[in-house]
Amino acid sequence: MDRTDCLAADGADPLAGSRARFALPEGVLYLDGNSLGALQPAVASRLRQLIEHEWGTGLIRSWNDAGWAELPARVARRLAPIVGADADEVAVTDSTSTNLFKALAAARALRPDRDVLLTDDANFPTDLYVARGLADLVGDLQVRVVPGAELLEHLDDRVAVLSLTHVDYRTGRTHDPVTTTAAAHEAGAVTVWDLSHSAGALDVDLHAWDADLAIGCTYKYLNGGPGSPGYLYVARRWHQDATNPIAGWFGHARPFDFEPDYVPATGAARFLNGTAPVLSMAALETALEVWEGVARADVAAKCASLTSTFIAAVDATCGDHVEVVTPRDPARRGAQVSLRHPHAHALTRALMARGVIGDHRPPDLVRFGFSPLYVRHVEVWDAALHLAELLTTGAWDRPEFHARRTVP
Ligand SMILES: *Cc1c(COP(=O)(O)O)cnc(C)c1O
């Protein structure tokens, strides 16, 4: 494999057209779309129009005249096919962390006779904090954190909820959602999947997984913009019984009747709480237009191809300066590749100085994300060559690259 093969792969890419809808700065190889997706100029135009006309001129009238009231439902309709769900199974709202709290509480309430929430020790920190916070609040729930490889052994008849992130944010390794969900159901547990690192990158098919509840993030592979709202999925079979622990007026069946008693909306809409963040919701709505007509299988195939290209290029050029910690089997990884290096932070900064944007995860990983709608094979190749040059010359080892910053 060489640079010419990469150009050929880009020429044959069924997703090539989507790249033109993104605005990436000159001279940047952006491999951090798994942390913050790139901007589409259409999103900037939409926000300008919303702020100046709908808010500035329309004022309160825009809730009706500009369709703000229906925004969350419209965005849910756009998002649902990306995760293999029906529109009324998805609520777009709140942060991922808040949605996780609501989903875990709802799942636990579906199994009131059980007292364990099971998760793995590689889970994302917020997922662990939220689980423990819920356990402290409800009292009769304990959080059992075990190594991923031992999960199934711990699925006993005390487990109410199995809470897992599909793609490990550090290493990129995936849990097998189908067999894991089946094992949880066999044991009588309810599953909550965190899709933050997989929706928009892998073939996430919640119906095929037989998933119960799921949550995820829209500012990574879904390119909604910094802090754009998260989402929560509730399988149809739980629509009657799953309850939102934060019963707010937007989750009411008739919010604008201003009734004193709470009557939950049908479907996932009952997991809405308060007034939607209209600016970021509108940005997300426009950002999701690019997914129209995009097949999840093409997205997953491109991710496998981009990550394989990067691993091959690193193997060919970086010698034993770094260790690939991401699984080499494309079926077992997400759209990212993580490399171990004792000075991962300095190496990440040195790459950034050359316009290669990845990120660092402590203590010793450099992480690269390959967002399928806008990353090209040839960029992956060039990024690996920059990395090889830094490693083989030692040019990463300069004082300015060792200085720490707040956000890694
Ligand atoms: C990015 C990410 C989140 C983000 O949560 P926020 O509430 O949006 O900050 C949560 N979980 C996982 C697994 C993530 O990757």
The ligand as an SDF file (V2000), in Angstrom:
LIG
                    3D

 15 15  0  0  0  0  0  0  0  0999 V2000
  -18.1440   12.0180   24.6180 C   0  0  0  0  0  0  0  0  0  0  0  0
  -18.7640   11.0490   25.5460 C   0  0  0  0  0  0  0  0  0  0  0  0
  -19.6950   11.4750   26.4930 C   0  0  0  0  0  0  0  0  0  0  0  0
  -19.9890   12.9400   26.5900 C   0  0  0  0  0  0  0  0  0  0  0  0
  -20.8490   13.2850   27.5950 O   0  0  0  0  0  0  0  0  0  0  0  0
  -21.3050   14.8020   27.7210 P   0  0  0  0  0  0  0  0  0  0  0  0
  -22.3630   14.7700   28.7450 O   0  0  0  0  0  0  0  0  0  0  0  0
  -21.7710   15.2530   26.3740 O   0  0  0  0  0  0  0  0  0  0  0  0
  -20.1270   15.6180   28.1200 O   0  0  0  0  0  0  0  0  0  0  0  0
  -20.2810   10.5290   27.2980 C   0  0  0  0  0  0  0  0  0  0  0  0
  -19.9640    9.2140   27.1920 N   0  0  0  0  0  0  0  0  0  0  0  0
  -19.0550    8.7900   26.2830 C   0  0  0  0  0  0  0  0  0  0  0  0
  -18.7370    7.3410   26.1710 C   0  0  0  0  0  0  0  0  0  0  0  0
  -18.4320    9.6960   25.4480 C   0  0  0  0  0  0  0  0  0  0  0  0
  -17.5390    9.2790   24.5560 O   0  0  0  0  0  0  0  0  0  0  0  0
  1  2  1  0
  2  3  1  0
  2 14  2  0
  3  4  1  0
  3 10  2  0
  4  5  1  0
  5  6  1  0
  6  7  2  0
  6  8  1  0
  6  9  1  0
 10 11  1  0
 11 12  2  0
 12 13  1  0
 12 14  1  0
 14 15  1  0
M  END
$$$$
